[in-house]
Amino acid sequence: MKSIVSALRWIARLDGLAALILGVILWTGNGSYLKLHIMLGFILTLVLLLAGLMGFFARLKPVLPLVAILWAVSLPYIGFAQLKLMPGSSHIAIQVVHLLIGLCGIGVVEALGAKIARQA
């Protein structure tokens, strides 16, 4: 189980970094990478779901695995909803929220992976 958790952590790190770089590129107005950014977001979502499930299988206290699963649901929702939320000059607020949710998603995978590795 340790090797799977380690792999999930590395996938989250690399995927998150790539999504962050593409997000910054999109933020600056170069919209040609949107589909790739969305795909990377779905990969992070799947990693969050898998990490949450592995937390349950590792018999951790259910709080962090539940957070991972709820985070996995909120990440694509905010990602797609941000196109319609808060249009105009205040749109940057929802973009920052999306950025923070993505970064925290990586952190949730890291925290969950560390707890699973310690318990194994």
C-alpha positions in Angstrom: 0.0 0.0 0.0 2.9 2.3 0.7 4.1 2.3 -2.9 0.6 3.1 -4.2 0.3 6.0 -1.8 3.7 7.2 -2.8 2.7 7.0 -6.5 -0.5 9.0 -5.8 1.5 11.7 -3.9 3.9 12.0 -6.9 1.1 12.1 -9.4 -0.7 14.8 -7.4 2.6 16.9 -7.1 3.4 16.6 -10.8 -0.1 16.9 -12.1 -0.8 19.9 -9.7 2.4 21.7 -10.9 1.4 21.2 -14.6 -2.2 22.4 -13.9 -0.8 25.4 -12.0 1.5 26.3 -14.9 -1.3 25.9 -17.4 -3.6 27.9 -15.1 -1.2 30.8 -15.0 -0.9 30.7 -18.8 -4.7 30.7 -19.1 -5.0 33.5 -16.5 -2.7 35.6 -18.7 -5.0 35.3 -21.7 -3.6 32.4 -23.6 -6.7 30.1 -23.8 -5.4 27.4 -26.1 -4.6 25.0 -23.2 -8.0 25.0 -21.5 -8.8 21.3 -22.4 -5.4 20.1 -21.1 -5.9 22.1 -17.9 -9.3 20.5 -17.4 -7.9 17.0 -18.0 -5.2 17.7 -15.4 -7.9 18.8 -13.0 -9.8 15.6 -13.5 -6.6 13.6 -12.9 -6.1 15.5 -9.6 -9.8 14.8 -8.8 -9.3 11.0 -9.4 -6.1 11.1 -7.2 -8.1 12.8 -4.4 -10.8 10.1 -4.7 -8.3 7.3 -4.7 -6.4 8.7 -1.7 -9.7 9.2 0.2 -10.7 5.6 -0.5 -7.2 4.4 0.5 -7.6 6.3 3.8 -10.7 4.4 4.5 -9.0 1.1 3.7 -6.1 2.0 5.9 -8.6 2.5 8.7 -7.7 6.1 9.4 -10.1 8.3 11.3 -12.7 9.1 8.7 -12.3 12.9 8.7 -9.4 13.3 6.3 -10.6 10.7 3.8 -14.0 12.4 3.8 -12.4 15.8 3.2 -10.5 14.3 0.3 -13.6 12.9 -1.3 -15.6 16.2 -0.7 -12.6 18.1 -2.1 -12.6 15.9 -5.2 -16.3 16.9 -5.7 -15.7 20.6 -5.2 -12.7 20.9 -7.5 -14.4 20.2 -10.8 -17.5 22.0 -9.7 -15.7 25.3 -9.0 -13.6 24.8 -12.1 -16.6 24.6 -14.4 -18.7 27.0 -12.4 -16.1 29.7 -12.4 -16.8 30.5 -16.0 -20.3 31.7 -15.0 -19.7 33.0 -11.5 -19.0 36.6 -10.7 -18.6 38.0 -14.2 -16.8 41.3 -14.7 -14.1 42.8 -12.6 -14.9 40.7 -9.5 -14.3 37.5 -11.5 -10.7 37.3 -10.2 -12.1 36.4 -6.8 -13.5 33.1 -8.1 -10.3 32.4 -10.0 -8.4 32.8 -6.8 -10.8 30.5 -5.0 -10.3 27.9 -7.8 -6.5 28.3 -7.5 -6.7 27.8 -3.7 -9.0 24.7 -4.0 -6.5 23.2 -6.4 -3.5 23.9 -4.2 -5.3 22.6 -1.1 -6.3 19.5 -3.0 -2.6 18.7 -3.5 -2.1 19.3 0.2 -4.9 17.0 1.1 -3.3 14.2 -0.9 0.0 14.9 0.8 -1.5 14.9 4.3 -3.5 11.8 3.6 -0.6 10.0 2.0 1.7 10.9 5.0 -0.9 9.5 7.5 -1.4 6.3 5.5 2.4 5.8 5.2 2.9 6.3 8.9 0.2 3.9 9.8 1.4 1.2 7.4 
